[in-house]
């Protein structure tokens, strides 16, 4: 009799958990290989604390990428670096710390696969042009309250060693 009650309680608990855990409205950003080395004295020379850069692939027929700088030294240049997917956002978080994120919005990432854009009037944020979700780069890519996205931007390893910043997964 006691074992029947335990089994019923376990089944009830499993049933309740399966109904209480709704599927989130986002998917994990698809895997893309990331393995870049950037020179701090040349590739990142115009980047200060709080300044983001984006590295996005060029047209599919052209190998290479575009590095776009924001802030006081706004501009862009072409690079032979190969990036996959929608690209990356890199920001100097503090003097010795850089953070790197996938530029893809996390809301329905597997379905829509939309690249976020840096907000020109507030460089600490990127915004998805499709769903309107905003992500705070200085708060490790967390979505702003009220965004459709529930997950932060996908973060990659960013290790500074001497004059190099290595970004990888």
C-alpha positions as CSV (number, residue, x, y, z in Angstrom):
1,X,0.0,0.0,0.0
2,X,2.8,2.4,0.9
3,X,4.7,1.7,-2.3
4,X,1.6,2.4,-4.4
5,X,1.3,5.9,-2.8
6,X,4.9,6.6,-3.5
7,X,4.6,5.5,-7.1
8,X,1.4,7.7,-7.5
9,X,3.2,10.6,-5.9
10,X,6.2,10.2,-8.3
11,X,4.0,10.0,-11.3
12,X,2.0,13.0,-10.3
13,X,5.3,15.0,-9.7
14,X,6.6,14.0,-13.1
15,X,3.3,15.0,-14.7
16,X,3.2,18.4,-13.0
17,X,6.8,19.1,-14.0
18,X,6.2,18.3,-17.6
19,X,3.3,20.8,-17.7
20,X,4.9,23.5,-15.6
21,X,8.0,23.8,-17.7
22,X,6.9,25.7,-20.8
23,X,9.3,25.8,-23.7
24,X,11.1,29.1,-23.9
25,X,10.6,31.3,-26.9
26,X,14.2,31.1,-27.9
27,X,16.5,28.4,-29.1
28,X,20.2,28.0,-28.7
29,X,22.2,29.9,-31.3
30,X,23.5,27.3,-33.8
31,X,27.2,26.3,-33.4
32,X,29.7,28.0,-35.7
33,X,33.5,27.5,-35.3
34,X,35.2,30.5,-33.8
35,X,39.0,30.8,-33.7
36,X,40.4,34.3,-34.2
37,X,43.5,36.1,-33.1
38,X,43.4,39.9,-33.1
39,X,46.2,42.2,-32.6
40,X,45.5,44.7,-29.8
41,X,47.9,47.2,-31.2
42,X,46.4,47.1,-34.7
43,X,43.0,45.4,-35.0
44,X,41.9,46.8,-31.6
45,X,43.9,50.0,-31.4
46,X,40.8,52.2,-31.6
47,X,38.9,50.3,-29.0
48,X,38.5,51.7,-25.5
49,X,36.6,50.4,-22.5
50,X,32.9,50.2,-23.5
51,X,33.6,50.5,-27.2
52,X,32.2,47.6,-29.3
53,X,33.4,46.3,-32.6
54,X,31.7,43.9,-34.9
55,X,33.3,41.4,-37.2
56,X,31.0,40.2,-39.9
57,X,31.5,37.9,-42.9
58,X,31.6,39.5,-46.3
59,X,29.5,38.3,-49.2
60,X,29.4,34.6,-49.5
61,X,31.5,34.8,-52.7
62,X,34.3,36.8,-51.0
63,X,36.5,35.3,-48.3
64,X,37.1,37.7,-45.4
65,X,35.3,39.9,-43.1
66,X,34.5,43.5,-42.2
67,X,35.6,45.0,-38.9
68,X,33.4,47.9,-37.9
69,X,34.4,50.3,-35.1
70,X,32.0,52.4,-33.1
71,X,32.4,55.4,-30.9
72,X,34.9,58.2,-31.4
73,X,36.9,56.2,-33.9
74,X,33.9,55.0,-36.0
75,X,34.7,53.4,-39.3
76,X,35.3,50.1,-40.9
77,X,38.0,48.1,-42.7
78,X,38.2,44.8,-44.5
79,X,40.1,41.9,-43.1
80,X,41.2,38.5,-44.3
81,X,39.9,36.9,-41.1
82,X,37.2,34.3,-41.7
83,X,34.2,34.4,-39.5
84,X,31.2,32.1,-39.7
85,X,27.5,32.6,-39.1
86,X,26.3,36.2,-38.5
87,X,29.6,37.3,-37.0
88,X,30.9,38.5,-33.6
89,X,30.7,41.5,-31.3
90,X,33.8,42.2,-29.2
91,X,33.9,44.8,-26.4
92,X,36.7,45.9,-24.1
93,X,34.9,45.4,-20.7
94,X,37.8,46.7,-18.6
95,X,41.5,47.5,-19.1
96,X,42.5,43.8,-19.2
97,X,39.1,42.1,-20.0
98,X,37.5,41.7,-23.4
99,X,34.2,39.9,-24.0
100,X,33.1,38.3,-27.3
101,X,29.6,37.4,-28.3
102,X,27.8,35.9,-31.3
103,X,25.9,38.7,-33.0
104,X,22.9,36.4,-33.5
105,X,19.7,37.3,-31.5
106,X,18.8,34.5,-29.2
107,X,15.0,34.8,-29.7
108,X,14.0,31.9,-32.0
109,X,17.6,31.7,-33.2
110,X,17.3,28.4,-35.1
111,X,14.3,29.7,-37.0
112,X,15.1,33.3,-37.7
113,X,18.9,33.5,-37.3
114,X,18.9,37.4,-37.2
115,X,22.0,39.5,-36.6
116,X,21.7,42.2,-34.0
117,X,22.9,45.7,-34.7
118,X,24.9,48.0,-32.4
119,X,22.7,50.9,-31.3
120,X,24.6,54.0,-32.6
121,X,23.1,56.3,-29.9
122,X,23.9,53.9,-27.0
123,X,27.0,51.7,-27.7
124,X,26.4,49.5,-24.7
125,X,23.4,47.9,-26.4
126,X,22.7,45.8,-29.5
127,X,19.2,45.4,-30.9
128,X,17.5,42.7,-33.0
129,X,16.0,44.4,-36.1
130,X,13.3,41.7,-36.3
131,X,12.0,41.1,-32.7
132,X,13.2,44.3,-31.1
133,X,15.1,42.5,-28.3
134,X,17.9,44.6,-26.7
135,X,21.0,43.1,-25.2
136,X,23.3,44.9,-22.7
137,X,26.9,44.3,-23.7
138,X,28.3,45.7,-20.4
139,X,26.1,43.2,-18.5
140,X,27.5,40.2,-20.4
141,X,25.0,40.2,-23.2
142,X,21.9,40.0,-21.0
143,X,18.5,40.8,-22.6
144,X,16.8,44.0,-21.4
145,X,13.6,43.7,-19.4
146,X,10.7,43.4,-21.8
147,X,12.7,41.9,-24.6
148,X,11.3,38.8,-26.4
149,X,14.6,37.1,-26.0
150,X,15.1,35.4,-22.6
151,X,18.6,34.2,-23.1
152,X,21.8,36.4,-23.2
153,X,23.9,36.6,-26.3
154,X,26.1,33.5,-26.8
155,X,29.5,34.3,-25.3
156,X,32.8,33.0,-26.6
157,X,36.2,32.8,-24.8
158,X,38.2,36.0,-25.1
159,X,41.7,35.7,-23.7
160,X,44.3,38.5,-23.8
161,X,47.9,37.4,-24.0
162,X,50.5,40.1,-24.6
163,X,49.5,41.9,-27.8
164,X,47.0,39.3,-28.9
165,X,43.3,38.7,-28.1
166,X,42.3,35.2,-28.9
167,X,38.6,34.5,-29.4
168,X,37.4,30.9,-29.6
169,X,34.8,28.3,-28.7
